[in-house]
């Protein structure tokens, strides 16, 4: 059974007018047909059509079309020889997507296999896009985070 209402944590930050932000962490299930529920607070900013592709972290990235266009412009700006593997990685797995009437997105089998999405799934907001993780992989990722490394990155941002 799909658990559409399990909620873990959400951060509320005021948004600039016109700026769409994806924030929070939501636990859901991938159903037998490979559909993942997208939280209601993400749907408007996501838009009617969007792109799902793989990430280097073995999760999936979900981009609103406007963010996908920005991302692909950066990929396409890479030199041909040096950038071809990166372009292949992202473009070959990319899939046009939309939500069904219940707010679910159908994840293609190749992407479900890549991210090891089976039942327990976590949908997280990453400011301008969404990530979809197998819950076990997300928990392992969070457990591997080193507070000192994060602090050092934050200090570098301030400087």
C-alpha atoms as an extended CHARMM CRD file, in Angstrom:
* protein
*
       159  EXT
         1         1  UNK       CA              0.0000000000        0.0000000000        0.0000000000  PROA      1               0.0000000000
         2         2  UNK       CA              1.2680000000        3.4570000000       -0.8800000000  PROA      2               0.0000000000
         3         3  UNK       CA              1.8280000000        5.7250000000        2.1100000000  PROA      3               0.0000000000
         4         4  UNK       CA              0.9240000000        9.1880000000        0.8090000000  PROA      4               0.0000000000
         5         5  UNK       CA              0.8510000000       11.0880000000        4.0720000000  PROA      5               0.0000000000
         6         6  UNK       CA              4.0250000000       10.2110000000        5.9530000000  PROA      6               0.0000000000
         7         7  UNK       CA              5.8840000000       13.4060000000        6.6310000000  PROA      7               0.0000000000
         8         8  UNK       CA              9.3190000000       13.6600000000        8.1700000000  PROA      8               0.0000000000
         9         9  UNK       CA             10.6420000000       17.2410000000        8.2100000000  PROA      9               0.0000000000
        10        10  UNK       CA              9.9830000000       20.4940000000        6.3960000000  PROA      10              0.0000000000
        11        11  UNK       CA             11.8200000000       23.7890000000        6.6470000000  PROA      11              0.0000000000
        12        12  UNK       CA              9.7600000000       26.8950000000        5.9440000000  PROA      12              0.0000000000
        13        13  UNK       CA             11.7520000000       29.7730000000        4.4720000000  PROA      13              0.0000000000
        14        14  UNK       CA             10.1380000000       32.8730000000        2.9750000000  PROA      14              0.0000000000
        15        15  UNK       CA             10.4160000000       32.8620000000       -0.8000000000  PROA      15              0.0000000000
        16        16  UNK       CA             11.2340000000       35.7750000000       -3.0240000000  PROA      16              0.0000000000
        17        17  UNK       CA              8.3690000000       36.5060000000       -5.3540000000  PROA      17              0.0000000000
        18        18  UNK       CA              8.6370000000       34.2600000000       -8.3890000000  PROA      18              0.0000000000
        19        19  UNK       CA             11.4300000000       32.1350000000       -6.8480000000  PROA      19              0.0000000000
        20        20  UNK       CA             10.5030000000       28.4860000000       -6.5420000000  PROA      20              0.0000000000
        21        21  UNK       CA             12.2410000000       26.5250000000       -3.8040000000  PROA      21              0.0000000000
        22        22  UNK       CA             12.0030000000       22.8550000000       -2.9630000000  PROA      22              0.0000000000
        23        23  UNK       CA             12.6660000000       22.2590000000        0.7300000000  PROA      23              0.0000000000
        24        24  UNK       CA             12.0100000000       19.3770000000        3.0860000000  PROA      24              0.0000000000
        25        25  UNK       CA             12.1960000000       15.6170000000        3.3990000000  PROA      25              0.0000000000
        26        26  UNK       CA              9.2030000000       13.3380000000        2.8060000000  PROA      26              0.0000000000
        27        27  UNK       CA              8.9520000000        9.5830000000        3.2200000000  PROA      27              0.0000000000
        28        28  UNK       CA              6.6690000000        7.7180000000        0.8120000000  PROA      28              0.0000000000
        29        29  UNK       CA              6.4900000000        4.3850000000       -0.9460000000  PROA      29              0.0000000000
        30        30  UNK       CA              7.1290000000        3.4060000000       -4.5290000000  PROA      30              0.0000000000
        31        31  UNK       CA              4.0770000000        1.4490000000       -5.6510000000  PROA      31              0.0000000000
        32        32  UNK       CA              4.0830000000       -1.8080000000       -7.6510000000  PROA      32              0.0000000000
        33        33  UNK       CA              3.8280000000        0.1350000000      -10.9330000000  PROA      33              0.0000000000
        34        34  UNK       CA              6.8720000000        2.2870000000      -10.1120000000  PROA      34              0.0000000000
        35        35  UNK       CA              4.9980000000        5.4560000000       -9.2040000000  PROA      35              0.0000000000
        36        36  UNK       CA              6.2970000000        7.8290000000       -6.5340000000  PROA      36              0.0000000000
        37        37  UNK       CA              4.1290000000       10.3870000000       -4.7730000000  PROA      37              0.0000000000
        38        38  UNK       CA              5.3570000000       13.9780000000       -5.0860000000  PROA      38              0.0000000000
        39        39  UNK       CA              4.4910000000       16.0900000000       -2.0180000000  PROA      39              0.0000000000
        40        40  UNK       CA              1.7330000000       18.6450000000       -2.5850000000  PROA      40              0.0000000000
        41        41  UNK       CA              4.0070000000       21.5310000000       -1.6010000000  PROA      41              0.0000000000
        42        42  UNK       CA              6.3350000000       20.6230000000       -4.5220000000  PROA      42              0.0000000000
        43        43  UNK       CA              3.7460000000       20.1840000000       -7.2710000000  PROA      43              0.0000000000
        44        44  UNK       CA              3.0350000000       23.7910000000       -8.2340000000  PROA      44              0.0000000000
        45        45  UNK       CA              6.7160000000       24.7210000000       -8.4290000000  PROA      45              0.0000000000
        46        46  UNK       CA              7.4550000000       21.5270000000      -10.3630000000  PROA      46              0.0000000000
        47        47  UNK       CA              5.0000000000       22.3800000000      -13.1120000000  PROA      47              0.0000000000
        48        48  UNK       CA              2.9140000000       20.2460000000      -15.4130000000  PROA      48              0.0000000000
        49        49  UNK       CA              5.8830000000       18.7010000000      -17.2190000000  PROA      49              0.0000000000
        50        50  UNK       CA              9.3780000000       18.0850000000      -15.8830000000  PROA      50              0.0000000000
        51        51  UNK       CA             12.4540000000       15.8850000000      -16.3370000000  PROA      51              0.0000000000
        52        52  UNK       CA             13.6810000000       12.9650000000      -14.2310000000  PROA      52              0.0000000000
        53        53  UNK       CA             17.2580000000       11.7360000000      -14.6000000000  PROA      53              0.0000000000
        54        54  UNK       CA             19.9280000000       10.0020000000      -12.5870000000  PROA      54              0.0000000000
        55        55  UNK       CA             22.3950000000       11.6720000000      -10.2660000000  PROA      55              0.0000000000
        56        56  UNK       CA             25.9910000000       10.8050000000       -9.4670000000  PROA      56              0.0000000000
        57        57  UNK       CA             24.8150000000        9.9890000000       -5.9110000000  PROA      57              0.0000000000
        58        58  UNK       CA             22.7270000000        6.9970000000       -7.0890000000  PROA      58              0.0000000000
        59        59  UNK       CA             19.5060000000        8.8710000000       -6.5350000000  PROA      59              0.0000000000
        60        60  UNK       CA             17.2240000000       10.5450000000       -9.0670000000  PROA      60              0.0000000000
        61        61  UNK       CA             16.9510000000       14.2560000000       -9.8250000000  PROA      61              0.0000000000
        62        62  UNK       CA             13.6470000000       15.8260000000      -10.7930000000  PROA      62              0.0000000000
        63        63  UNK       CA             13.9790000000       19.1680000000      -12.5880000000  PROA      63              0.0000000000
        64        64  UNK       CA             11.2720000000       21.6820000000      -13.4710000000  PROA      64              0.0000000000
        65        65  UNK       CA             11.7230000000       22.4850000000      -17.1630000000  PROA      65              0.0000000000
        66        66  UNK       CA             13.1960000000       25.9160000000      -16.4040000000  PROA      66              0.0000000000
        67        67  UNK       CA             15.8810000000       24.3710000000      -14.1670000000  PROA      67              0.0000000000
        68        68  UNK       CA             16.5160000000       21.5430000000      -16.6360000000  PROA      68              0.0000000000
        69        69  UNK       CA             17.2100000000       24.1400000000      -19.3270000000  PROA      69              0.0000000000
        70        70  UNK       CA             19.7370000000       25.9010000000      -17.0560000000  PROA      70              0.0000000000
        71        71  UNK       CA             21.3780000000       22.5770000000      -16.1740000000  PROA      71              0.0000000000
        72        72  UNK       CA             21.6090000000       21.4080000000      -19.7880000000  PROA      72              0.0000000000
        73        73  UNK       CA             23.0200000000       24.7640000000      -20.8980000000  PROA      73              0.0000000000
        74        74  UNK       CA             25.9270000000       24.1290000000      -18.5170000000  PROA      74              0.0000000000
        75        75  UNK       CA             26.3520000000       20.5750000000      -19.8200000000  PROA      75              0.0000000000
        76        76  UNK       CA             26.2850000000       21.7450000000      -23.4190000000  PROA      76              0.0000000000
        77        77  UNK       CA             28.8800000000       24.4430000000      -22.6680000000  PROA      77              0.0000000000
        78        78  UNK       CA             31.4570000000       21.8070000000      -21.7030000000  PROA      78              0.0000000000
        79        79  UNK       CA             34.1310000000       21.1460000000      -24.3390000000  PROA      79              0.0000000000
        80        80  UNK       CA             33.0270000000       18.3860000000      -26.7140000000  PROA      80              0.0000000000
        81        81  UNK       CA             35.6220000000       15.7640000000      -25.8510000000  PROA      81              0.0000000000
        82        82  UNK       CA             35.8010000000       16.4200000000      -22.0950000000  PROA      82              0.0000000000
        83        83  UNK       CA             32.0420000000       16.8190000000      -21.7190000000  PROA      83              0.0000000000
        84        84  UNK       CA             30.7270000000       13.9290000000      -23.7680000000  PROA      84              0.0000000000
        85        85  UNK       CA             30.7770000000       11.3660000000      -20.9450000000  PROA      85              0.0000000000
        86        86  UNK       CA             28.9800000000       13.7660000000      -18.6250000000  PROA      86              0.0000000000
        87        87  UNK       CA             26.3630000000       14.5400000000      -21.2790000000  PROA      87              0.0000000000
        88        88  UNK       CA             25.8890000000       10.8370000000      -21.9880000000  PROA      88              0.0000000000
        89        89  UNK       CA             25.4520000000       10.1150000000      -18.2940000000  PROA      89              0.0000000000
        90        90  UNK       CA             22.6450000000       12.6260000000      -17.8160000000  PROA      90              0.0000000000
        91        91  UNK       CA             20.9400000000       12.7010000000      -21.2300000000  PROA      91              0.0000000000
        92        92  UNK       CA             20.7930000000        8.9590000000      -21.8270000000  PROA      92              0.0000000000
        93        93  UNK       CA             18.8520000000        8.4560000000      -18.6050000000  PROA      93              0.0000000000
        94        94  UNK       CA             16.6480000000       11.5580000000      -18.8070000000  PROA      94              0.0000000000
        95        95  UNK       CA             12.9120000000       11.0560000000      -19.1040000000  PROA      95              0.0000000000
        96        96  UNK       CA             10.0920000000       13.5230000000      -19.6990000000  PROA      96              0.0000000000
        97        97  UNK       CA              7.5550000000       13.1750000000      -16.9150000000  PROA      97              0.0000000000
        98        98  UNK       CA              4.3020000000       14.5250000000      -15.5280000000  PROA      98              0.0000000000
        99        99  UNK       CA              2.1040000000       13.8890000000      -12.5210000000  PROA      99              0.0000000000
       100       100  UNK       CA             -0.9960000000       11.7480000000      -12.5980000000  PROA      100             0.0000000000
       101       101  UNK       CA             -4.2660000000       12.8920000000      -11.0140000000  PROA      101             0.0000000000
       102       102  UNK       CA             -3.0970000000       11.6490000000       -7.5960000000  PROA      102             0.0000000000
       103       103  UNK       CA              0.2080000000       13.5270000000       -7.6280000000  PROA      103             0.0000000000
       104       104  UNK       CA              2.4130000000       10.5690000000       -8.5570000000  PROA      104             0.0000000000
       105       105  UNK       CA              5.1730000000       10.3640000000      -11.1390000000  PROA      105             0.0000000000
       106       106  UNK       CA              5.8750000000        7.1390000000      -13.0040000000  PROA      106             0.0000000000
       107       107  UNK       CA              9.5910000000        6.4020000000      -12.7570000000  PROA      107             0.0000000000
       108       108  UNK       CA             10.9550000000        4.3830000000      -15.7180000000  PROA      108             0.0000000000
       109       109  UNK       CA             12.3290000000        0.9650000000      -14.7860000000  PROA      109             0.0000000000
       110       110  UNK       CA             15.9080000000        1.8750000000      -15.7990000000  PROA      110             0.0000000000
       111       111  UNK       CA             15.8620000000        4.7890000000      -13.3340000000  PROA      111             0.0000000000
       112       112  UNK       CA             14.2270000000        2.7240000000      -10.5760000000  PROA      112             0.0000000000
       113       113  UNK       CA             16.9640000000        0.1260000000      -11.0210000000  PROA      113             0.0000000000
       114       114  UNK       CA             19.7100000000        2.7770000000      -10.9770000000  PROA      114             0.0000000000
       115       115  UNK       CA             18.4620000000        4.3380000000       -7.7230000000  PROA      115             0.0000000000
       116       116  UNK       CA             17.4330000000        0.9620000000       -6.2510000000  PROA      116             0.0000000000
       117       117  UNK       CA             13.8830000000        2.2230000000       -5.6840000000  PROA      117             0.0000000000
       118       118  UNK       CA             11.7890000000       -0.6380000000       -4.4330000000  PROA      118             0.0000000000
       119       119  UNK       CA              9.3470000000        0.2620000000       -1.6840000000  PROA      119             0.0000000000
       120       120  UNK       CA             10.5050000000        2.8430000000        0.8650000000  PROA      120             0.0000000000
       121       121  UNK       CA             11.3470000000        6.1090000000       -0.8610000000  PROA      121             0.0000000000
       122       122  UNK       CA             12.4150000000        9.5650000000        0.3020000000  PROA      122             0.0000000000
       123       123  UNK       CA             11.6510000000       12.7250000000       -1.6800000000  PROA      123             0.0000000000
       124       124  UNK       CA             13.7970000000       15.7040000000       -0.7040000000  PROA      124             0.0000000000
       125       125  UNK       CA             13.8930000000       19.2970000000       -1.7910000000  PROA      125             0.0000000000
       126       126  UNK       CA             17.2730000000       20.6490000000       -2.8930000000  PROA      126             0.0000000000
       127       127  UNK       CA             16.2950000000       24.2850000000       -3.5240000000  PROA      127             0.0000000000
       128       128  UNK       CA             15.8740000000       24.3460000000       -7.3250000000  PROA      128             0.0000000000
       129       129  UNK       CA             15.2060000000       20.6340000000       -7.8870000000  PROA      129             0.0000000000
       130       130  UNK       CA             14.0250000000       17.4700000000       -6.1350000000  PROA      130             0.0000000000
       131       131  UNK       CA             15.8880000000       14.2620000000       -5.3600000000  PROA      131             0.0000000000
       132       132  UNK       CA             14.2850000000       10.8320000000       -5.0040000000  PROA      132             0.0000000000
       133       133  UNK       CA             16.1960000000        8.3000000000       -2.9210000000  PROA      133             0.0000000000
       134       134  UNK       CA             15.7440000000        4.7290000000       -1.7890000000  PROA      134             0.0000000000
       135       135  UNK       CA             15.1850000000        5.2630000000        1.9320000000  PROA      135             0.0000000000
       136       136  UNK       CA             18.0700000000        2.9640000000        2.9040000000  PROA      136             0.0000000000
       137       137  UNK       CA             20.4660000000        4.8550000000        0.6140000000  PROA      137             0.0000000000
       138       138  UNK       CA             19.2800000000        8.2250000000        1.9770000000  PROA      138             0.0000000000
       139       139  UNK       CA             19.7630000000        7.0650000000        5.5780000000  PROA      139             0.0000000000
       140       140  UNK       CA             23.2670000000        5.8100000000        4.7230000000  PROA      140             0.0000000000
       141       141  UNK       CA             24.0800000000        9.1250000000        3.0010000000  PROA      141             0.0000000000
       142       142  UNK       CA             22.9450000000       11.1200000000        6.0290000000  PROA      142             0.0000000000
       143       143  UNK       CA             24.8850000000        8.8370000000        8.3840000000  PROA      143             0.0000000000
       144       144  UNK       CA             28.0480000000        9.3560000000        6.3340000000  PROA      144             0.0000000000
       145       145  UNK       CA             27.8490000000       13.1380000000        6.5450000000  PROA      145             0.0000000000
       146       146  UNK       CA             30.7170000000       14.5050000000        8.5510000000  PROA      146             0.0000000000
       147       147  UNK       CA             29.7350000000       17.5750000000       10.5950000000  PROA      147             0.0000000000
       148       148  UNK       CA             33.2880000000       18.9350000000       10.4650000000  PROA      148             0.0000000000
       149       149  UNK       CA             33.3890000000       18.7100000000        6.6550000000  PROA      149             0.0000000000
       150       150  UNK       CA             30.0450000000       20.4990000000        6.4040000000  PROA      150             0.0000000000
       151       151  UNK       CA             31.2780000000       23.1790000000        8.8100000000  PROA      151             0.0000000000
       152       152  UNK       CA             34.4510000000       23.6590000000        6.7450000000  PROA      152             0.0000000000
       153       153  UNK       CA             32.3750000000       24.0960000000        3.5920000000  PROA      153             0.0000000000
       154       154  UNK       CA             30.1750000000       26.6510000000        5.3510000000  PROA      154             0.0000000000
       155       155  UNK       CA             33.2530000000       28.5810000000        6.5090000000  PROA      155             0.0000000000
       156       156  UNK       CA             34.5650000000       28.5800000000        2.9350000000  PROA      156             0.0000000000
       157       157  UNK       CA             31.2350000000       29.9950000000        1.7290000000  PROA      157             0.0000000000
       158       158  UNK       CA             31.4770000000       32.8440000000        4.2310000000  PROA      158             0.0000000000
       159       159  UNK       CA             35.0090000000       33.7520000000        3.1230000000  PROA      159             0.0000000000
